[in-house]
Amino acid sequence: MYSATFIFRKKQFDEEFHQLDQAIAEVARHSDGYLGEESWEDPATGRIANVYYWSSEVGLQALMRHPEHLRAKAAQGRWLDGYQVIVSQVLRTYGDGTLPHVVHNRPA
């Protein structure tokens, strides 16, 4: 399994940002091997993290090459006050079973 974590601080979002963000989310959700996503916000730092999960690297790479994603990346300075992307191969996930997780809620 792979994850891509997009960490950023926001500036001012406009209508174009929201439309592009929705388009990219739809592309991700329909990409090969997509498993789910979750978001986190740290009020102390103003950072937001969106984490996407895939069963393989194929869907993640397809998203990164998609024209809408490339368009957003080129314009990110208008909407973001810095960003970082962390792509990881997930070795395992576990817990006590009381917290549902997007990866565990998908059909096998």
Secondary structure, 3 states (H helix, E strand, C coil): CEEEEEEEEECCCCHHHHHHHHHHHHHHHCCCCEEEEEEEEECCCCEEEEEEEECCHHHHHHHHHCHHHHHHHHHHHHHEEEEEEEEEECCCCCCCCCCCCCCCCCCC
